[in-house]
């Protein structure tokens, strides 16, 4: 069956949008069309030296450029170490990266081009939940395996019947639930929930509200703001005036820095400030200085955890990253590295002979594997499950910037209690 027929069937089944299907169809026509990969049982990876190509379009510029560059560094380092070890069954691995400029439709066009080229064996995801959701319509219609390294919004997988796309890191609702428990431990009784009105931050605060109800805290402020429209000082002043002991939420890196800097500027000292994206990154303290002290957040990964995957153990990853870039990696780089590990393990496990790759076998592996990467345990809901492709093994960590004893700040794990390497610090 031709791939254009596969697109038609996917569209009839509601598995793709008109925009995404149109992009893919146009790209395939331009390329002369290729066979439906789901029906292909061609030769598997062998030891003939033919390269295996992984591809990703990701934000190296635009509003997600800071995070996207970190992910790319993880992708590149994993491929570098993999090839030093002989590649996959004697075949070198090539990585093709293109900048999507933090634009969802541009990213979808780039993935359609990758697929239409016929030269790509598997896909690595873009950055952010909204961009990933747009892109998944393209690769799902084409039947191309993808590991979505940086998409946490549960709506991407819930009731979507995904068959080719799997989630690597912690689902959004679990991101900051541990911070609520940390705040309660410090005596917090009231909460300000503030968040960017996009899918991923909204999913995080749904989990926060659940944890707040469970612990019996009072919500004194609950408000959203549009992308790029947060008045950080005004919002933190509103939380101060409402008497919020816990300030929790945010959006992406710029908002985390904005809220952390705004709190001391307006004289706001909550028991705890916990923010979605930002505090888990190594450059956060450099961005905001001492205002980062005691600020918490989620990190699916930490340099100190003892994990290992198909390519390396965590200590090796951290050491190689530091040698290459002169700084400790954050979880975005670790997630990128882990995504390559997962694909490489899948390609290795489904190898059977010289030549190309069997996309169907790789897809089946990704949806059924119980394994580990440097990011931690991996297992997703299987095909046929309402949450098919959604991560269900990795829970993530609550991290916090604390005094390092030498006049600086260090990022430490404060929750879950069993994994903590420090006692939480509080702003008051």
Buried (B, 14 or more C-beta within 10 A) or exposed (E): EEBBEBBBBBBEEEBBBEBBBBBBBEBBEEBEBBEBBBBBEEBBBBBEEBEBBBBBBBBBEBBBBBBBBBBBBBBBBBBBBBBEEEBBBBBBBBBBBBBBBBBBBBBBBBBBBBBBBBEBBBBBBBBBBBBBBBBBBBBBBBBBBBBBBBBBBBBBBBEBBBBBBBBBBBBBBBBBBBBBBBBBBBEBBBBBBBBBEBBBBBBBBEBBBEBBEEBEBEBBBBEBBEBEEBEBBEBBBBBBEBEBBBBBBBBBBBBBBBBBBBBBEBEBEBBBBBBBBBBBBBBBBEBBEEBBBBBBBBBBBBBBBEBBBBBBEBBEBBEBBEEEEEEBBBBBBBBBBBBBBBBBBBBBEBBEBBBBBBBBBBBBBBBEBEBBBBBBBBBBBEBEBEBBBBBBEBBBBBBBBBBEEEEEBBBBBBBBBEBBEEEBBBBE
